[in-house]
Amino acid sequence: MQFGSTNQYGPSVQIGEDKCAQLMFVVGSDGGGLTHPNWRENFSFAVKVQKKANELYPRLI
């Protein structure tokens, strides 16, 4: 299965000998009327985790 205009995105990614499901972080914000007082810190943390994961396991996140 392919999403988007390239085959970079899909439901799984090959890491070594293993086929793994790709991951996505969903971080809420204060938009839409709900209050998430720490959303900026959560977003910052998610970006840091994603950067490190991309170093170790490209295309996983």
Predicted model as a PDB file, atoms N, CA, C, CB and O in Angstrom, pLDDT in the B-factor column:
MODEL        1                                                                  
ATOM      1  N   MET A   1       0.856  -1.183   0.000  1.00 44.00           N  
ATOM      2  CA  MET A   1       0.000   0.000   0.000  1.00 44.00           C  
ATOM      3  C   MET A   1       0.890   1.230   0.000  1.00 44.00           C  
ATOM      4  CB  MET A   1      -0.967   0.007   1.227  1.00 44.00           C  
ATOM      5  O   MET A   1       1.932   1.248   0.654  1.00 44.00           O  
ATOM      6  N   GLN A   2       0.486   2.245  -0.724  1.00 46.00           N  
ATOM      7  CA  GLN A   2       1.290   3.455  -0.853  1.00 46.00           C  
ATOM      8  C   GLN A   2       0.433   4.672  -0.577  1.00 46.00           C  
ATOM      9  CB  GLN A   2       1.924   3.548  -2.249  1.00 46.00           C  
ATOM     10  O   GLN A   2      -0.693   4.764  -1.066  1.00 46.00           O  
ATOM     11  N   PHE A   3       0.957   5.616   0.207  1.00 48.00           N  
ATOM     12  CA  PHE A   3       0.281   6.875   0.490  1.00 48.00           C  
ATOM     13  C   PHE A   3       1.135   8.013  -0.017  1.00 48.00           C  
ATOM     14  CB  PHE A   3      -0.006   7.035   2.000  1.00 48.00           C  
ATOM     15  O   PHE A   3       2.360   7.895  -0.042  1.00 48.00           O  
ATOM     16  N   GLY A   4       0.534   9.096  -0.416  1.00 51.00           N  
ATOM     17  CA  GLY A   4       1.279  10.254  -0.874  1.00 51.00           C  
ATOM     18  C   GLY A   4       1.840  10.043  -2.262  1.00 51.00           C  
ATOM     19  O   GLY A   4       1.444   9.114  -2.965  1.00 51.00           O  
ATOM     20  N   SER A   5       2.766  10.906  -2.659  1.00 53.00           N  
ATOM     21  CA  SER A   5       3.287  10.865  -4.019  1.00 53.00           C  
ATOM     22  C   SER A   5       4.558  10.031  -4.146  1.00 53.00           C  
ATOM     23  CB  SER A   5       3.555  12.263  -4.499  1.00 53.00           C  
ATOM     24  O   SER A   5       5.045   9.827  -5.258  1.00 53.00           O  
ATOM     25  N   THR A   6       5.111   9.541  -3.026  1.00 58.00           N  
ATOM     26  CA  THR A   6       6.312   8.702  -3.087  1.00 58.00           C  
ATOM     27  C   THR A   6       6.048   7.425  -2.318  1.00 58.00           C  
ATOM     28  CB  THR A   6       7.559   9.444  -2.514  1.00 58.00           C  
ATOM     29  O   THR A   6       5.073   7.326  -1.573  1.00 58.00           O  
ATOM     30  N   ASN A   7       6.911   6.458  -2.501  1.00 56.00           N  
ATOM     31  CA  ASN A   7       6.760   5.212  -1.752  1.00 56.00           C  
ATOM     32  C   ASN A   7       7.472   5.260  -0.413  1.00 56.00           C  
ATOM     33  CB  ASN A   7       7.282   4.050  -2.564  1.00 56.00           C  
ATOM     34  O   ASN A   7       7.669   4.220   0.214  1.00 56.00           O  
ATOM     35  N   GLN A   8       7.863   6.448   0.039  1.00 59.00           N  
ATOM     36  CA  GLN A   8       8.535   6.619   1.322  1.00 59.00           C  
ATOM     37  C   GLN A   8       7.582   6.349   2.484  1.00 59.00           C  
ATOM     38  CB  GLN A   8       9.114   8.029   1.434  1.00 59.00           C  
ATOM     39  O   GLN A   8       8.012   5.931   3.559  1.00 59.00           O  
ATOM     40  N   TYR A   9       6.300   6.585   2.269  1.00 62.00           N  
ATOM     41  CA  TYR A   9       5.324   6.428   3.346  1.00 62.00           C  
ATOM     42  C   TYR A   9       4.449   5.216   3.079  1.00 62.00           C  
ATOM     43  CB  TYR A   9       4.456   7.695   3.493  1.00 62.00           C  
ATOM     44  O   TYR A   9       4.022   4.989   1.947  1.00 62.00           O  
ATOM     45  N   GLY A  10       4.191   4.458   4.096  1.00 70.00           N  
ATOM     46  CA  GLY A  10       3.352   3.287   3.975  1.00 70.00           C  
ATOM     47  C   GLY A  10       3.098   2.716   5.342  1.00 70.00           C  
ATOM     48  O   GLY A  10       3.565   3.268   6.339  1.00 70.00           O  
ATOM     49  N   PRO A  11       2.377   1.632   5.416  1.00 86.00           N  
ATOM     50  CA  PRO A  11       2.043   1.076   6.728  1.00 86.00           C  
ATOM     51  C   PRO A  11       3.220   0.394   7.418  1.00 86.00           C  
ATOM     52  CB  PRO A  11       0.919   0.094   6.587  1.00 86.00           C  
ATOM     53  O   PRO A  11       3.179   0.179   8.629  1.00 86.00           O  
ATOM     54  N   SER A  12       4.276   0.049   6.666  1.00 90.00           N  
ATOM     55  CA  SER A  12       5.401  -0.636   7.298  1.00 90.00           C  
ATOM     56  C   SER A  12       6.718  -0.201   6.665  1.00 90.00           C  
ATOM     57  CB  SER A  12       5.235  -2.159   7.189  1.00 90.00           C  
ATOM     58  O   SER A  12       6.750   0.396   5.589  1.00 90.00           O  
ATOM     59  N   VAL A  13       7.798  -0.520   7.365  1.00 90.00           N  
ATOM     60  CA  VAL A  13       9.147  -0.195   6.915  1.00 90.00           C  
ATOM     61  C   VAL A  13      10.038  -1.386   7.257  1.00 90.00           C  
ATOM     62  CB  VAL A  13       9.679   1.136   7.581  1.00 90.00           C  
ATOM     63  O   VAL A  13       9.843  -2.035   8.285  1.00 90.00           O  
ATOM     64  N   GLN A  14      10.999  -1.669   6.412  1.00 90.00           N  
ATOM     65  CA  GLN A  14      11.944  -2.750   6.646  1.00 90.00           C  
ATOM     66  C   GLN A  14      13.107  -2.213   7.459  1.00 90.00           C  
ATOM     67  CB  GLN A  14      12.438  -3.365   5.313  1.00 90.00           C  
ATOM     68  O   GLN A  14      13.756  -1.251   7.049  1.00 90.00           O  
ATOM     69  N   ILE A  15      13.380  -2.822   8.605  1.00 91.00           N  
ATOM     70  CA  ILE A  15      14.525  -2.459   9.439  1.00 91.00           C  
ATOM     71  C   ILE A  15      15.324  -3.730   9.646  1.00 91.00           C  
ATOM     72  CB  ILE A  15      14.083  -1.816  10.818  1.00 91.00           C  
ATOM     73  O   ILE A  15      14.928  -4.609  10.411  1.00 91.00           O  
ATOM     74  N   GLY A  16      16.448  -3.818   8.962  1.00 91.00           N  
ATOM     75  CA  GLY A  16      17.222  -5.051   9.004  1.00 91.00           C  
ATOM     76  C   GLY A  16      16.402  -6.188   8.427  1.00 91.00           C  
ATOM     77  O   GLY A  16      15.908  -6.096   7.303  1.00 91.00           O  
ATOM     78  N   GLU A  17      16.259  -7.242   9.178  1.00 94.00           N  
ATOM     79  CA  GLU A  17      15.473  -8.404   8.756  1.00 94.00           C  
ATOM     80  C   GLU A  17      14.003  -8.294   9.141  1.00 94.00           C  
ATOM     81  CB  GLU A  17      16.055  -9.661   9.354  1.00 94.00           C  
ATOM     82  O   GLU A  17      13.195  -9.137   8.752  1.00 94.00           O  
ATOM     83  N   ASP A  18      13.651  -7.262   9.901  1.00 93.00           N  
ATOM     84  CA  ASP A  18      12.295  -7.130  10.445  1.00 93.00           C  
ATOM     85  C   ASP A  18      11.463  -6.124   9.663  1.00 93.00           C  
ATOM     86  CB  ASP A  18      12.355  -6.717  11.907  1.00 93.00           C  
ATOM     87  O   ASP A  18      11.963  -5.082   9.240  1.00 93.00           O  
ATOM     88  N   LYS A  19      10.201  -6.444   9.480  1.00 93.00           N  
ATOM     89  CA  LYS A  19       9.234  -5.509   8.908  1.00 93.00           C  
ATOM     90  C   LYS A  19       8.468  -4.915  10.088  1.00 93.00           C  
ATOM     91  CB  LYS A  19       8.259  -6.220   7.863  1.00 93.00           C  
ATOM     92  O   LYS A  19       7.886  -5.647  10.888  1.00 93.00           O  
ATOM     93  N   CYS A  20       8.470  -3.590  10.193  1.00 93.00           N  
ATOM     94  CA  CYS A  20       7.882  -2.902  11.347  1.00 93.00           C  
ATOM     95  C   CYS A  20       6.817  -1.915  10.887  1.00 93.00           C  
ATOM     96  CB  CYS A  20       8.972  -2.170  12.163  1.00 93.00           C  
ATOM     97  O   CYS A  20       6.918  -1.339   9.804  1.00 93.00           O  
ATOM     98  N   ALA A  21       5.798  -1.726  11.715  1.00 94.00           N  
ATOM     99  CA  ALA A  21       4.783  -0.710  11.448  1.00 94.00           C  
ATOM    100  C   ALA A  21       5.404   0.664  11.633  1.00 94.00           C  
ATOM    101  CB  ALA A  21       3.547  -0.890  12.376  1.00 94.00           C  
ATOM    102  O   ALA A  21       6.152   0.886  12.585  1.00 94.00           O  
ATOM    103  N   GLN A  22       5.094   1.596  10.721  1.00 93.00           N  
ATOM    104  CA  GLN A  22       5.538   2.962  10.907  1.00 93.00           C  
ATOM    105  C   GLN A  22       4.739   3.603  12.037  1.00 93.00           C  
ATOM    106  CB  GLN A  22       5.392   3.772   9.600  1.00 93.00           C  
ATOM    107  O   GLN A  22       3.598   3.225  12.301  1.00 93.00           O  
ATOM    108  N   LEU A  23       5.351   4.568  12.691  1.00 93.00           N  
ATOM    109  CA  LEU A  23       4.739   5.244  13.828  1.00 93.00           C  
ATOM    110  C   LEU A  23       4.480   6.708  13.511  1.00 93.00           C  
ATOM    111  CB  LEU A  23       5.627   5.121  15.064  1.00 93.00           C  
ATOM    112  O   LEU A  23       5.130   7.294  12.645  1.00 93.00           O  
ATOM    113  N   MET A  24       3.525   7.288  14.220  1.00 92.00           N  
ATOM    114  CA  MET A  24       3.246   8.717  14.102  1.00 92.00           C  
ATOM    115  C   MET A  24       2.898   9.239  15.485  1.00 92.00           C  
ATOM    116  CB  MET A  24       2.087   8.997  13.082  1.00 92.00           C  
ATOM    117  O   MET A  24       2.103   8.635  16.205  1.00 92.00           O  
ATOM    118  N   PHE A  25       3.496  10.360  15.853  1.00 93.00           N  
ATOM    119  CA  PHE A  25       3.129  11.022  17.096  1.00 93.00           C  
ATOM    120  C   PHE A  25       1.971  11.978  16.826  1.00 93.00           C  
ATOM    121  CB  PHE A  25       4.343  11.779  17.705  1.00 93.00           C  
ATOM    122  O   PHE A  25       1.966  12.694  15.825  1.00 93.00           O  
ATOM    123  N   VAL A  26       1.009  11.981  17.713  1.00 92.00           N  
ATOM    124  CA  VAL A  26      -0.089  12.940  17.649  1.00 92.00           C  
ATOM    125  C   VAL A  26      -0.034  13.752  18.934  1.00 92.00           C  
ATOM    126  CB  VAL A  26      -1.490  12.225  17.469  1.00 92.00           C  
ATOM    127  O   VAL A  26      -0.189  13.213  20.030  1.00 92.00           O  
ATOM    128  N   VAL A  27       0.190  15.062  18.789  1.00 92.00           N  
ATOM    129  CA  VAL A  27       0.326  15.949  19.939  1.00 92.00           C  
ATOM    130  C   VAL A  27      -0.783  16.992  19.871  1.00 92.00           C  
ATOM    131  CB  VAL A  27       1.738  16.627  19.972  1.00 92.00           C  
ATOM    132  O   VAL A  27      -0.877  17.744  18.901  1.00 92.00           O  
ATOM    133  N   GLY A  28      -1.618  17.035  20.897  1.00 90.00           N  
ATOM    134  CA  GLY A  28      -2.692  18.014  20.951  1.00 90.00           C  
ATOM    135  C   GLY A  28      -2.160  19.410  21.235  1.00 90.00           C  
ATOM    136  O   GLY A  28      -1.043  19.572  21.727  1.00 90.00           O  
ATOM    137  N   SER A  29      -2.963  20.407  20.923  1.00 90.00           N  
ATOM    138  CA  SER A  29      -2.610  21.794  21.218  1.00 90.00           C  
ATOM    139  C   SER A  29      -3.808  22.481  21.867  1.00 90.00           C  
ATOM    140  CB  SER A  29      -2.169  22.549  19.925  1.00 90.00           C  
ATOM    141  O   SER A  29      -4.823  21.839  22.137  1.00 90.00           O  
ATOM    142  N   ASP A  30      -3.693  23.763  22.115  1.00 87.00           N  
ATOM    143  CA  ASP A  30      -4.796  24.521  22.704  1.00 87.00           C  
ATOM    144  C   ASP A  30      -5.840  24.920  21.665  1.00 87.00           C  
ATOM    145  CB  ASP A  30      -4.262  25.763  23.394  1.00 87.00           C  
ATOM    146  O   ASP A  30      -6.876  25.481  22.021  1.00 87.00           O  
ATOM    147  N   GLY A  31      -5.588  24.642  20.398  1.00 84.00           N  
ATOM    148  CA  GLY A  31      -6.548  24.965  19.343  1.00 84.00           C  
ATOM    149  C   GLY A  31      -7.798  24.115  19.477  1.00 84.00           C  
ATOM    150  O   GLY A  31      -7.732  22.996  19.984  1.00 84.00           O  
ATOM    151  N   GLY A  32      -8.912  24.616  19.040  1.00 83.00           N  
ATOM    152  CA  GLY A  32     -10.149  23.850  19.066  1.00 83.00           C  
ATOM    153  C   GLY A  32     -10.890  23.911  20.380  1.00 83.00           C  
ATOM    154  O   GLY A  32     -11.896  23.221  20.543  1.00 83.00           O  
ATOM    155  N   GLY A  33     -10.431  24.710  21.323  1.00 84.00           N  
ATOM    156  CA  GLY A  33     -11.171  24.909  22.556  1.00 84.00           C  
ATOM    157  C   GLY A  33     -10.766  24.035  23.732  1.00 84.00           C  
ATOM    158  O   GLY A  33     -11.189  24.292  24.859  1.00 84.00           O  
ATOM    159  N   LEU A  34      -9.949  23.001  23.494  1.00 86.00           N  
ATOM    160  CA  LEU A  34      -9.488  22.181  24.613  1.00 86.00           C  
ATOM    161  C   LEU A  34      -8.190  22.750  25.165  1.00 86.00           C  
ATOM    162  CB  LEU A  34      -9.292  20.709  24.177  1.00 86.00           C  
ATOM    163  O   LEU A  34      -7.416  23.369  24.435  1.00 86.00           O  
ATOM    164  N   THR A  35      -7.954  22.541  26.447  1.00 88.00           N  
ATOM    165  CA  THR A  35      -6.759  23.077  27.096  1.00 88.00           C  
ATOM    166  C   THR A  35      -5.732  21.975  27.287  1.00 88.00           C  
ATOM    167  CB  THR A  35      -7.111  23.722  28.448  1.00 88.00           C  
ATOM    168  O   THR A  35      -6.006  20.952  27.914  1.00 88.00           O  
ATOM    169  N   HIS A  36      -4.558  22.197  26.742  1.00 88.00           N  
ATOM    170  CA  HIS A  36      -3.412  21.299  26.928  1.00 88.00           C  
ATOM    171  C   HIS A  36      -2.244  22.192  27.341  1.00 88.00           C  
ATOM    172  CB  HIS A  36      -3.079  20.456  25.603  1.00 88.00           C  
ATOM    173  O   HIS A  36      -1.476  22.629  26.484  1.00 88.00           O  
ATOM    174  N   PRO A  37      -2.095  22.469  28.631  1.00 91.00           N  
ATOM    175  CA  PRO A  37      -1.124  23.462  29.077  1.00 91.00           C  
ATOM    176  C   PRO A  37       0.330  23.133  28.737  1.00 91.00           C  
ATOM    177  CB  PRO A  37      -1.247  23.634  30.543  1.00 91.00           C  
ATOM    178  O   PRO A  37       1.144  24.049  28.620  1.00 91.00           O  
ATOM    179  N   ASN A  38       0.679  21.862  28.576  1.00 93.00           N  
ATOM    180  CA  ASN A  38       2.071  21.488  28.301  1.00 93.00           C  
ATOM    181  C   ASN A  38       2.289  21.033  26.868  1.00 93.00           C  
ATOM    182  CB  ASN A  38       2.504  20.393  29.240  1.00 93.00           C  
ATOM    183  O   ASN A  38       3.249  20.314  26.592  1.00 93.00           O  
ATOM    184  N   TRP A  39       1.420  21.436  25.955  1.00 93.00           N  
ATOM    185  CA  TRP A  39       1.508  20.889  24.604  1.00 93.00           C  
ATOM    186  C   TRP A  39       2.804  21.266  23.912  1.00 93.00           C  
ATOM    187  CB  TRP A  39       0.340  21.359  23.779  1.00 93.00           C  
ATOM    188  O   TRP A  39       3.332  20.474  23.131  1.00 93.00           O  
ATOM    189  N   ARG A  40       3.326  22.444  24.175  1.00 94.00           N  
ATOM    190  CA  ARG A  40       4.579  22.844  23.517  1.00 94.00           C  
ATOM    191  C   ARG A  40       5.748  21.966  23.982  1.00 94.00           C  
ATOM    192  CB  ARG A  40       4.887  24.334  23.805  1.00 94.00           C  
ATOM    193  O   ARG A  40       6.597  21.587  23.176  1.00 94.00           O  
ATOM    194  N   GLU A  41       5.791  21.645  25.264  1.00 96.00           N  
ATOM    195  CA  GLU A  41       6.837  20.763  25.781  1.00 96.00           C  
ATOM    196  C   GLU A  41       6.657  19.357  25.217  1.00 96.00           C  
ATOM    197  CB  GLU A  41       6.815  20.733  27.330  1.00 96.00           C  
ATOM    198  O   GLU A  41       7.638  18.702  24.866  1.00 96.00           O  
ATOM    199  N   ASN A  42       5.420  18.890  25.125  1.00 95.00           N  
ATOM    200  CA  ASN A  42       5.154  17.568  24.548  1.00 95.00           C  
ATOM    201  C   ASN A  42       5.586  17.524  23.086  1.00 95.00           C  
ATOM    202  CB  ASN A  42       3.658  17.213  24.670  1.00 95.00           C  
ATOM    203  O   ASN A  42       6.186  16.545  22.643  1.00 95.00           O  
ATOM    204  N   PHE A  43       5.280  18.585  22.338  1.00 95.00           N  
ATOM    205  CA  PHE A  43       5.661  18.657  20.933  1.00 95.00           C  
ATOM    206  C   PHE A  43       7.186  18.654  20.798  1.00 95.00           C  
ATOM    207  CB  PHE A  43       5.062  19.919  20.274  1.00 95.00           C  
ATOM    208  O   PHE A  43       7.735  17.943  19.956  1.00 95.00           O  
ATOM    209  N   SER A  44       7.861  19.441  21.620  1.00 97.00           N  
ATOM    210  CA  SER A  44       9.319  19.503  21.590  1.00 97.00           C  
ATOM    211  C   SER A  44       9.928  18.131  21.874  1.00 97.00           C  
ATOM    212  CB  SER A  44       9.831  20.531  22.606  1.00 97.00           C  
ATOM    213  O   SER A  44      10.882  17.722  21.210  1.00 97.00           O  
ATOM    214  N   PHE A  45       9.383  17.429  22.850  1.00 97.00           N  
ATOM    215  CA  PHE A  45       9.873  16.097  23.186  1.00 97.00           C  
ATOM    216  C   PHE A  45       9.638  15.129  22.021  1.00 97.00           C  
ATOM    217  CB  PHE A  45       9.184  15.576  24.465  1.00 97.00           C  
ATOM    218  O   PHE A  45      10.524  14.343  21.684  1.00 97.00           O  
ATOM    219  N   ALA A  46       8.463  15.181  21.410  1.00 96.00           N  
ATOM    220  CA  ALA A  46       8.150  14.304  20.281  1.00 96.00           C  
ATOM    221  C   ALA A  46       9.118  14.546  19.121  1.00 96.00           C  
ATOM    222  CB  ALA A  46       6.697  14.524  19.816  1.00 96.00           C  
ATOM    223  O   ALA A  46       9.551  13.594  18.471  1.00 96.00           O  
ATOM    224  N   VAL A  47       9.459  15.803  18.857  1.00 96.00           N  
ATOM    225  CA  VAL A  47      10.403  16.130  17.784  1.00 96.00           C  
ATOM    226  C   VAL A  47      11.782  15.552  18.096  1.00 96.00           C  
ATOM    227  CB  VAL A  47      10.496  17.662  17.588  1.00 96.00           C  
ATOM    228  O   VAL A  47      12.440  15.016  17.205  1.00 96.00           O  
ATOM    229  N   LYS A  48      12.226  15.653  19.346  1.00 97.00           N  
ATOM    230  CA  LYS A  48      13.527  15.100  19.735  1.00 97.00           C  
ATOM    231  C   LYS A  48      13.553  13.589  19.571  1.00 97.00           C  
ATOM    232  CB  LYS A  48      13.856  15.471  21.181  1.00 97.00           C  
ATOM    233  O   LYS A  48      14.530  13.039  19.063  1.00 97.00           O  
ATOM    234  N   VAL A  49      12.493  12.912  19.993  1.00 96.00           N  
ATOM    235  CA  VAL A  49      12.416  11.456  19.851  1.00 96.00           C  
ATOM    236  C   VAL A  49      12.417  11.078  18.375  1.00 96.00           C  
ATOM    237  CB  VAL A  49      11.150  10.899  20.551  1.00 96.00           C  
ATOM    238  O   VAL A  49      13.081  10.121  17.977  1.00 96.00           O  
ATOM    239  N   GLN A  50      11.674  11.827  17.565  1.00 95.00           N  
ATOM    240  CA  GLN A  50      11.606  11.538  16.136  1.00 95.00           C  
ATOM    241  C   GLN A  50      12.980  11.707  15.474  1.00 95.00           C  
ATOM    242  CB  GLN A  50      10.572  12.452  15.457  1.00 95.00           C  
ATOM    243  O   GLN A  50      13.381  10.878  14.657  1.00 95.00           O  
ATOM    244  N   LYS A  51      13.695  12.772  15.823  1.00 96.00           N  
ATOM    245  CA  LYS A  51      15.025  12.993  15.240  1.00 96.00           C  
ATOM    246  C   LYS A  51      15.972  11.851  15.571  1.00 96.00           C  
ATOM    247  CB  LYS A  51      15.613  14.314  15.739  1.00 96.00           C  
ATOM    248  O   LYS A  51      16.691  11.368  14.696  1.00 96.00           O  
ATOM    249  N   LYS A  52      15.979  11.414  16.827  1.00 97.00           N  
ATOM    250  CA  LYS A  52      16.860  10.318  17.226  1.00 97.00           C  
ATOM    251  C   LYS A  52      16.446   9.016  16.547  1.00 97.00           C  
ATOM    252  CB  LYS A  52      16.849  10.147  18.754  1.00 97.00           C  
ATOM    253  O   LYS A  52      17.298   8.260  16.080  1.00 97.00           O  
ATOM    254  N   ALA A  53      15.146   8.755  16.492  1.00 94.00           N  
ATOM    255  CA  ALA A  53      14.664   7.540  15.825  1.00 94.00           C  
ATOM    256  C   ALA A  53      15.050   7.551  14.354  1.00 94.00           C  
ATOM    257  CB  ALA A  53      13.136   7.408  15.970  1.00 94.00           C  
ATOM    258  O   ALA A  53      15.399   6.507  13.803  1.00 94.00           O  
ATOM    259  N   ASN A  54      14.992   8.716  13.708  1.00 93.00           N  
ATOM    260  CA  ASN A  54      15.373   8.802  12.297  1.00 93.00           C  
ATOM    261  C   ASN A  54      16.859   8.521  12.089  1.00 93.00           C  
ATOM    262  CB  ASN A  54      15.028  10.179  11.746  1.00 93.00           C  
ATOM    263  O   ASN A  54      17.253   8.005  11.043  1.00 93.00           O  
ATOM    264  N   GLU A  55      17.681   8.856  13.077  1.00 95.00           N  
ATOM    265  CA  GLU A  55      19.103   8.515  13.001  1.00 95.00           C  
ATOM    266  C   GLU A  55      19.298   7.001  13.067  1.00 95.00           C  
ATOM    267  CB  GLU A  55      19.885   9.204  14.138  1.00 95.00           C  
ATOM    268  O   GLU A  55      20.077   6.427  12.305  1.00 95.00           O  
ATOM    269  N   LEU A  56      18.578   6.369  13.990  1.00 94.00           N  
ATOM    270  CA  LEU A  56      18.747   4.937  14.227  1.00 94.00           C  
ATOM    271  C   LEU A  56      17.949   4.069  13.264  1.00 94.00           C  
ATOM    272  CB  LEU A  56      18.349   4.610  15.633  1.00 94.00           C  
ATOM    273  O   LEU A  56      18.433   3.031  12.810  1.00 94.00           O  
ATOM    274  N   TYR A  57      16.726   4.494  12.953  1.00 93.00           N  
ATOM    275  CA  TYR A  57      15.802   3.704  12.131  1.00 93.00           C  
ATOM    276  C   TYR A  57      15.089   4.610  11.129  1.00 93.00           C  
ATOM    277  CB  TYR A  57      14.768   2.963  13.021  1.00 93.00           C  
ATOM    278  O   TYR A  57      13.938   4.986  11.351  1.00 93.00           O  
ATOM    279  N   PRO A  58      15.756   4.963  10.033  1.00 90.00           N  
ATOM    280  CA  PRO A  58      15.144   5.865   9.051  1.00 90.00           C  
ATOM    281  C   PRO A  58      13.763   5.380   8.609  1.00 90.00           C  
ATOM    282  CB  PRO A  58      16.052   6.007   7.833  1.00 90.00           C  
ATOM    283  O   PRO A  58      13.548   4.188   8.389  1.00 90.00           O  
ATOM    284  N   ARG A  59      12.831   6.332   8.484  1.00 89.00           N  
ATOM    285  CA  ARG A  59      11.465   6.132   8.006  1.00 89.00           C  
ATOM    286  C   ARG A  59      10.563   5.416   9.010  1.00 89.00           C  
ATOM    287  CB  ARG A  59      11.494   5.354   6.726  1.00 89.00           C  
ATOM    288  O   ARG A  59       9.408   5.146   8.683  1.00 89.00           O  
ATOM    289  N   LEU A  60      11.035   5.096  10.214  1.00 92.00           N  
ATOM    290  CA  LEU A  60      10.175   4.438  11.203  1.00 92.00           C  
ATOM    291  C   LEU A  60       9.080   5.379  11.691  1.00 92.00           C  
ATOM    292  CB  LEU A  60      11.009   3.940  12.392  1.00 92.00           C  
ATOM    293  O   LEU A  60       7.932   4.964  11.848  1.00 92.00           O  
ATOM    294  N   ILE A  61       9.426   6.653  11.935  1.00 90.00           N  
ATOM    295  CA  ILE A  61       8.443   7.622  12.451  1.00 90.00           C  
ATOM    296  C   ILE A  61       8.167   8.645  11.377  1.00 90.00           C  
ATOM    297  CB  ILE A  61       8.948   8.317  13.755  1.00 90.00           C  
ATOM    298  O   ILE A  61       7.370   9.560  11.586  1.00 90.00           O  
TER     299      ILE A  61                                                      
ENDMDL                                                                          
END                                                                             
